[in-house]
Amino acid sequence: MLDWEETMSLTELLPSIRGLSRPEKLRLIQVLAAELAAAESPTPAPLAEGETYPVWSPYDAHEAAATLLNLLDEERPRP
């Protein structure tokens, strides 16, 4: 087993990666993509466990519905 301080080259890793099952390979892709994304973008403030956060919903958004209806009416060809 490798010590955390040791590194392996891609050439050394490929045989092990090829031996993974399909779900394990997909999980590896997810982990690598997440690591790359985290390294390339600033970290947003984490959500606190157990807290609730507001989420916008179109339910009861009558003003938004009226605005969209007006825009659709403007785009509709007139006879």
N, C-alpha and C positions, 0 to 999 in steps of 0.2 A: 504494500500500500504506500502511496506517496505521502510525503510530509507536505504540509500546506505551503512551505517555502519553496518546494521543488516545482519546476515547470516541465511540461512535455511539449514537444514540437507537434505540429499538425500531422506530420508523417507518423509519429508514434501513436497519436490519438485515433487516426482513421481506422485501423483494424478493430479497435474496440467499438468505435461508433458504428461500423458496418455490422457488428454482431448484435446491436440493439434491436429490439422488436420495433414494429411500426409505431405503436403508442409511445414507446420510449424515445424514438427519434423525433416524433412530433413534440413531445415535452421538451426535449433538448433545444429544438428550434424556438419554442416559446421562451425558454430561459435565456437563450442567447439574444433574441430580439428584445426582450425586456431589459437586459443588461446594456445593450447598445442604446436603446431609447433613453434609459436613465442617465447614461454617460453623456448623451448629446443634448439633453434639455434640463433646464433647472428643475429642481425638485419642488413640486407644489406642497403646500402645507398639508400634512396628513389629516385625514378625518379621524376624529376622536371616537373611540369605541363606545357604544352605548348612547351616543348623541343622536338626535334627529336633525335632519336638514330639510329645508323647504325644496320642493321640486315643482316646477311650473307644470301645469296641466291645462289643456284646452277646455276642461270642464268648467262651465259657467263663465267662459270668456266671451261674452256676448258682443262686446265692443270689437274685439279682434275678428269675430265672425262677420260682423257688419262691414268692417273695413275690407276684408277679403272678398265679400260678396260685391261690394262697390267696385273693386278692382276688376273682378271677373266681368261685371256688367259693362265696364268701360272697354274691355278687350273683345267683347262679343260683337260680331259683325251685325250691323243694322240692316234690316230688309229694305 
